[in-house]
Amino acid sequence: MYTIVLQGLNHFTGVSSLAAAMTYSLSLQGLKTVCIDADNSRNSVSSSLLFGLERQDYGFLNALKNNSFNKDNNNLLFKYSENAYFIPFGNSVELIQTPDNCIYTANSLIKALDAFKAIDFVVIDAGNRESQFAKALASISTMTVTVIEAEQNSLVRLNSIEVQDNEYFLVNKILASSKIMNDVFMLMKKSKVGNCILNSAIELDESVIDANMHQEPFSRFLPISASTNALERVLFDIILICKNVGAEE
């Protein structure tokens, strides 16, 4: 089982949208994939909405607290489509109140998922990179993908950031027609973390906005689009990286 943590360098970088689309695209490859909403900021669009669900009060936090985290718990694991599943966040936030709590809960979550068997990929929407729970999840993941945008703030922060083990950066919402965005992307590739920036950027087109409005992963809403094509290229690299990390462990 490979675990991919998606987190944003800043807020509102499109982490939830990417998590949903990645989950669906991986499932189309015959890979049993579980998306988990682990964003405790609660000030952004929940990934549950992108799977056609309202924000759920019950989720993995509640299941861990009540020792009911298992595949027979119908209130926990939602099947979205063939090989694509979703687990909500929940509301037992006392489990992630301190850094030690976060580490314990992150380890408990991965251990519980391991018991499910036959899961190929876990995609975790961890929200913002600075959250304690995101840091705990990233520390035990196969790979961490930090979502950034081709703009000045991200460029400046990349030159002072401390890259974690197995952390990579994905540029999202880039306009192919924008010279300045493409110039910033090239500068990012030349920054001190340039070797950790994934080769393909996710283009922003109307399919992403439309898919969010229709509460669907954009890779399902419009399978043939600039954004979905870019995502497929990104996933090719992500799968390869995960396999290489797994081979080293």
ABEGO torsion letter per residue (X at the ends): XBBBBBBBABBGAGAAAAAAAAAAAAAAAGBBBBBBBABAAGABBBAAAAAGBBBBABBAAAAAAAGABBAABAAABBBABBGBBBBBAEABAAAAABAAAAAAAAAAAAAAAAAAEGBABBBBBAEBAABAAAAAAAAABABBBBBBBBBAAAAAAAAABBBBBGBBBBBBGBBAABAAAAAAAAAAAABAAAAABBABBBBBBAAAAAAAAAGBBAAAABABBAAAAAAAAAAAAAAAAAAAAAAAX
